[in-house]
Amino acid sequence: KIKRKRNRKGLMAYQQVVSQADDVADSVLRRSKHYLPHLARICLIATFLEDGLRMWFQWNEQRDYLDLTWRCGPVLATLFVVVNMVVQIIGCFMVLLRKYVHVAVGMLFAIIVIQSMVYTVLWDAKFFFRNIALCGGLLLLLAEISGEVKTMFAGVPTGDTNKKQSYMQLVGRVLVVFMFMTLFSFEFSPLRLVELAVGTVLMLAMAIGFKTKLAALVLVVWLATLNLLLNCFWMVPSQHYMREFMKYDFFQTLSVIGGLLLVVALGPGGVSLDAHRKKW
């Protein structure tokens, strides 16, 4: 009996904490609902915009690297740099201006695939998982556009559109979670074990769509804090070789934060435990 009472008390305390956290998250969302999607899109395209501008400012270095690595000659190397730069910058502005966003997403997705092959990062687990997470963010952006199309035709049956949007949100949520697999360090220390346990719970909650907005919001705060602490490239001298690596990691992480903010703004979608709980 004593154990049962303790278990009940523990469960009630857990439910109270989660309920209070839900209230805080709902309060934050109500106050930020008008500008949160805009902030999410800005964060999401950050790594593509930074990379496009880097192609311009490091033109010679990028061209020489490609020529040296692939022996393709200066003409083809220059062409790749130009295409890479133009496609990313134009795609970013299309997303920000809300013009032909589905085309822009296709362009940016193609850049991820091409760069993964050209820069041979497919075999690097860290870069591979981060690129997977970026693809998840782009899928969530497509889901947002599908939702906007749906609202333009109020009163018209849109069953297929609803299903497509829900499945895009599901796949986008799962892919974004891959980002956190690059952050875990399997060290047997109390702090690392707590971080691993909490992170795993939050990632599973995101993937299955349970308390999705709250889980995504906590992951945003966690990832943003780690990004500022670990990737503070502005504190590294410009001559130091680590500055570019930290800068790249910073903007890639910022883009994944944008994907998480889209989850917060859009919700989990129809294929989630949250949606099924409402039916129950």
C-alpha positions as CSV (number, residue, x, y, z in Angstrom):
1,K,0.0,0.0,0.0
2,I,2.8,2.4,0.9
3,K,4.4,1.7,-2.5
4,R,1.2,2.3,-4.3
5,K,0.7,5.6,-2.5
6,R,4.2,6.7,-3.4
7,N,3.7,5.7,-7.0
8,R,0.4,7.7,-7.1
9,K,2.1,10.7,-5.6
10,G,5.0,10.4,-8.1
11,L,2.5,10.2,-11.0
12,M,0.5,13.1,-9.7
13,A,3.6,15.2,-9.3
14,Y,4.8,14.3,-12.8
15,Q,1.4,15.2,-14.3
16,Q,1.4,18.5,-12.4
17,V,4.9,19.4,-13.7
18,V,4.0,18.5,-17.3
19,S,0.7,20.4,-17.0
20,Q,2.5,23.5,-15.8
21,A,5.1,23.2,-18.6
22,D,2.3,22.9,-21.1
23,D,0.7,26.0,-19.8
24,V,4.0,27.9,-20.1
25,A,4.5,26.6,-23.6
26,D,0.9,27.6,-24.6
27,S,1.5,31.1,-23.2
28,V,4.7,31.5,-25.2
29,L,3.0,30.3,-28.4
30,R,0.0,32.6,-27.9
31,R,2.3,35.6,-27.6
32,S,4.6,34.6,-30.5
33,K,2.2,33.0,-33.0
34,H,2.3,36.0,-35.4
35,Y,6.0,36.1,-35.8
36,L,7.1,32.6,-34.9
37,P,6.7,31.1,-38.4
38,H,8.7,34.0,-39.9
39,L,11.5,33.5,-37.3
40,A,11.4,29.7,-38.1
41,R,11.8,30.3,-41.9
42,I,14.7,32.8,-41.3
43,C,16.5,30.3,-39.1
44,L,15.8,27.4,-41.5
45,I,17.4,29.1,-44.5
46,A,20.4,30.5,-42.5
47,T,22.9,27.8,-43.4
48,F,22.0,28.0,-47.1
49,L,22.3,31.8,-47.2
50,E,25.6,31.7,-45.3
51,D,27.0,29.0,-47.6
52,G,25.9,31.0,-50.7
53,L,27.6,34.1,-49.4
54,R,30.7,32.1,-48.5
55,M,30.9,30.9,-52.1
56,W,31.2,34.6,-53.1
57,F,33.7,35.7,-50.5
58,Q,35.8,32.5,-50.8
59,W,35.5,32.1,-54.5
60,N,39.1,31.2,-55.2
61,E,39.4,28.8,-52.3
62,Q,36.3,26.9,-53.2
63,R,37.2,26.6,-56.9
64,D,40.8,25.5,-56.1
65,Y,39.5,22.9,-53.6
66,L,37.1,21.4,-56.1
67,D,39.8,21.4,-58.9
68,L,42.3,19.7,-56.6
69,T,39.9,17.1,-55.2
70,W,38.1,16.1,-58.4
71,R,40.7,17.1,-61.1
72,C,37.8,18.6,-63.0
73,G,39.6,21.7,-64.2
74,P,39.1,25.4,-63.3
75,V,36.1,25.8,-65.7
76,L,33.9,23.1,-64.2
77,A,35.0,24.0,-60.7
78,T,34.1,27.7,-61.3
79,L,30.7,26.6,-62.8
80,F,29.9,24.5,-59.7
81,V,30.7,27.4,-57.4
82,V,28.5,29.8,-59.4
83,V,25.6,27.4,-59.6
84,N,25.9,26.6,-55.9
85,M,26.0,30.3,-54.9
86,V,23.1,31.4,-57.2
87,V,20.8,28.5,-56.4
88,Q,21.2,28.9,-52.7
89,I,20.8,32.7,-52.5
90,I,17.8,32.7,-54.9
91,G,16.2,29.8,-53.1
92,C,16.6,31.6,-49.7
93,F,14.9,34.8,-51.0
94,M,12.1,32.8,-52.6
95,V,11.4,31.2,-49.1
96,L,11.6,34.6,-47.4
97,L,9.3,36.3,-50.0
98,R,6.9,33.3,-49.9
99,K,7.1,32.9,-53.7
100,Y,7.2,29.5,-55.3
101,V,8.3,28.0,-52.0
102,H,7.9,24.4,-53.3
103,V,10.3,25.1,-56.1
104,A,12.7,26.8,-53.6
105,V,12.6,23.7,-51.3
106,G,13.4,21.5,-54.3
107,M,16.4,23.7,-55.2
108,L,17.7,23.7,-51.6
109,F,17.2,19.9,-51.3
110,A,19.2,19.4,-54.5
111,I,22.0,21.5,-53.0
112,I,22.1,19.2,-49.9
113,V,22.4,16.1,-52.1
114,I,25.0,17.6,-54.5
115,Q,27.1,19.0,-51.7
116,S,27.0,15.7,-49.8
117,M,28.4,13.9,-52.9
118,V,30.9,16.6,-54.0
119,Y,32.4,17.3,-50.6
120,T,32.3,13.5,-49.7
121,V,30.5,13.9,-46.4
122,L,28.2,11.0,-47.0
123,W,30.6,8.7,-45.0
124,D,30.9,11.2,-42.1
125,A,28.1,10.2,-39.6
126,K,28.0,13.7,-38.1
127,F,27.6,15.6,-41.4
128,F,25.2,12.9,-42.7
129,F,22.8,13.1,-39.8
130,R,22.9,16.9,-39.9
131,N,22.0,16.9,-43.6
132,I,19.2,14.5,-42.8
133,A,17.9,16.9,-40.2
134,L,18.1,19.7,-42.7
135,C,16.0,17.7,-45.1
136,G,13.5,17.3,-42.3
137,G,13.3,21.0,-41.9
138,L,12.7,21.5,-45.6
139,L,9.9,18.9,-45.5
140,L,8.2,20.8,-42.6
141,L,8.4,24.0,-44.8
142,L,6.6,22.1,-47.5
143,A,4.0,21.0,-44.9
144,E,3.5,24.6,-44.0
145,I,2.8,25.6,-47.6
146,S,0.3,22.7,-47.9
147,G,-1.5,24.0,-44.9
148,E,-1.7,27.5,-46.5
149,V,-3.1,26.0,-49.7
150,K,-5.7,24.2,-47.7
151,T,-6.9,27.3,-46.0
152,M,-7.3,29.1,-49.3
153,F,-10.0,26.7,-50.3
154,A,-12.2,26.7,-47.1
155,G,-15.3,24.6,-47.5
156,V,-13.8,22.5,-50.3
157,P,-13.0,18.8,-49.5
158,T,-9.2,18.5,-49.0
159,G,-8.7,15.0,-47.7
160,D,-5.7,14.1,-49.8
161,T,-4.1,17.5,-48.9
162,N,-4.6,16.8,-45.2
163,K,-3.1,13.4,-45.4
164,K,-0.1,14.6,-47.4
165,Q,0.5,17.5,-45.0
166,S,0.2,15.1,-42.0
167,Y,2.7,12.6,-43.4
168,M,5.1,15.4,-44.4
169,Q,5.0,16.6,-40.8
170,L,5.6,13.1,-39.5
171,V,8.6,12.5,-41.7
172,G,9.9,16.0,-41.1
173,R,9.7,15.5,-37.3
174,V,11.5,12.2,-37.4
175,L,14.3,13.5,-39.7
176,V,14.9,16.7,-37.5
177,V,15.5,14.4,-34.5
178,F,18.6,13.0,-36.2
179,M,20.3,16.3,-35.4
180,F,20.5,15.3,-31.7
181,M,22.2,12.0,-32.5
182,T,25.3,14.1,-33.3
183,L,25.3,15.8,-29.9
184,F,25.3,12.8,-27.6
185,S,28.6,11.7,-26.1
186,F,28.5,8.2,-24.6
187,E,30.6,9.0,-21.5
188,F,29.8,7.3,-18.3
189,S,29.4,10.3,-16.1
190,P,26.3,11.3,-14.1
191,L,25.7,14.5,-16.1
192,R,26.2,12.7,-19.5
193,L,23.8,9.9,-18.5
194,V,21.1,12.5,-17.4
195,E,21.6,14.3,-20.7
196,L,21.3,11.1,-22.7
197,A,18.1,10.0,-20.8
198,V,16.4,13.4,-21.1
199,G,17.4,13.8,-24.7
200,T,16.2,10.4,-25.6
201,V,12.8,11.0,-24.0
202,L,12.4,14.3,-25.9
203,M,13.4,12.8,-29.2
204,L,11.0,10.0,-28.8
205,A,8.2,12.4,-27.9
206,M,9.0,14.4,-31.0
207,A,9.1,11.4,-33.3
208,I,5.8,9.9,-32.1
209,G,4.1,13.3,-31.7
210,F,3.4,13.2,-27.9
211,K,3.4,16.6,-26.2
212,T,5.0,17.7,-29.5
213,K,5.0,21.4,-29.1
214,L,6.4,21.3,-25.6
215,A,9.1,18.7,-26.6
216,A,10.1,20.8,-29.6
217,L,10.2,24.0,-27.5
218,V,12.5,22.4,-24.9
219,L,14.7,21.0,-27.7
220,V,14.9,24.6,-29.2
221,V,16.1,26.0,-26.0
222,W,18.6,23.1,-25.4
223,L,20.0,23.2,-29.0
224,A,20.2,27.1,-29.0
225,T,22.1,27.0,-25.7
226,L,24.6,24.4,-26.9
227,N,25.0,26.2,-30.2
228,L,26.0,29.5,-28.5
229,L,28.3,27.7,-26.1
230,L,30.0,25.3,-28.5
231,N,30.0,27.1,-31.8
232,C,30.8,30.7,-30.8
233,F,33.0,31.2,-34.0
234,W,33.0,35.0,-33.4
235,M,35.3,34.5,-30.5
236,V,37.9,32.7,-32.6
237,P,40.5,34.6,-34.5
238,S,39.8,34.9,-38.2
239,Q,43.2,33.2,-39.0
240,H,42.4,30.1,-37.0
241,Y,41.4,27.1,-39.0
242,M,38.6,26.1,-36.5
243,R,36.7,29.3,-37.1
244,E,35.2,28.1,-40.4
245,F,34.2,24.7,-39.0
246,M,32.5,26.3,-36.0
247,K,30.8,28.8,-38.3
248,Y,29.5,26.0,-40.5
249,D,28.3,24.1,-37.5
250,F,26.6,27.2,-36.0
251,F,24.5,28.0,-39.1
252,Q,23.6,24.3,-39.7
253,T,22.4,24.0,-36.1
254,L,20.5,27.3,-36.5
255,S,18.7,25.8,-39.5
256,V,17.7,22.8,-37.5
257,I,16.4,25.1,-34.8
258,G,14.3,26.7,-37.6
259,G,12.8,23.2,-38.3
260,L,12.0,22.7,-34.7
261,L,10.3,26.2,-34.5
262,L,8.2,25.1,-37.5
263,V,7.1,22.1,-35.5
264,V,6.2,24.4,-32.6
265,A,4.2,26.7,-35.0
266,L,2.5,24.0,-37.0
267,G,1.9,21.4,-34.4
268,P,2.4,17.6,-34.8
269,G,-0.1,17.0,-37.6
270,G,-2.6,14.3,-38.0
271,V,-0.2,11.3,-37.7
272,S,0.7,11.8,-34.0
273,L,-0.3,10.7,-30.5
274,D,-1.5,14.3,-29.8
275,A,-4.0,14.1,-32.7
276,H,-5.3,10.7,-31.6
277,R,-5.6,11.8,-28.0
278,K,-8.0,14.6,-29.1
279,K,-10.2,11.9,-30.8
280,W,-10.2,9.8,-27.6
